[in-house]
Amino acid sequence: MKIEILFPELCSLFGDKGNILILEKTFGKANVIKTSILQQPVFLNGEIDLVYLGSMSENSQLLVLKKLLPHRKQFKKLIDAGMKALFTGNAMDILGKTIIEENGKAIKGMDFFNFETIIKRNPRLNCVVYGFYGEIPMVGNKTQFTQSYPINHDNYFFKVKRGMGINKKSMLEGFKYKGLVATNMTGPLLVFNPGFANDFLGVKLPYQELLEKMQLQRINDIKRVKSVFY
């Protein structure tokens, strides 16, 4: 599998770098291309199997949108043709129709999914999340200034049992379309969720049994706490 990491100098906050490291460990560093914000994305040539974009600052979001918006149609064409993509943290937000800043200014998104994201910096939302992607358990963390509101949410990523989905009133997390997965979950999502990683990547991860044990421990910890928000 040929993988492109988009703009890692800007988009690897909140432990998202762990996703990059496990991809390098699984497929080899020679198969992982890291593209700077100053460079043209390599996936545009159609020779990339998986694109990864991680969490970033709000200022970096503007730079990333400026870089990717001109290629929106080509990105969708490649997803329809079988390319996979994983967007984590607030990288998910750029795939919606708009991002609304606190002053009411609307920032145009890639309009890949029909949702609006609203920024509210106080209070910041921090929580742990436990749920299911089909029959596959999911666990992880969220830390965000935003909540997202879709027109409908038939194309959600997974169902939440504890924590929150794309907003505090929703128990549906993220968005999925063919091989594109977008979620506000942060941290090493693939490491925390080896079952999902197997399904999404089509291979087993290194240290598979150890990662499964670690995930089970996290799930048990979440089940024991009174509040998943912190």
Secondary structure, DSSP 4 states (H G I P E B T S, - for coil): --EEEE-TTTS-TTTTHHHHHHHHHHH-GGGEEEE-TTS--GGGGS--SEEEE----HHHHHHHHHHHGGGHHHHHHHHHTT-EEEEEGGGGGGGSSEEE-TTSPEEE---SSSEEEEE--SSPEEEEEEEEETTEEEEEEEEESEEEEES--TT-SEEEEES-SSSTT--EE-EEETTEEEE--BS-HHHH-HHHHHHHHSSPPTTHHHHHHHHHHHHHHHHH-S-SB-
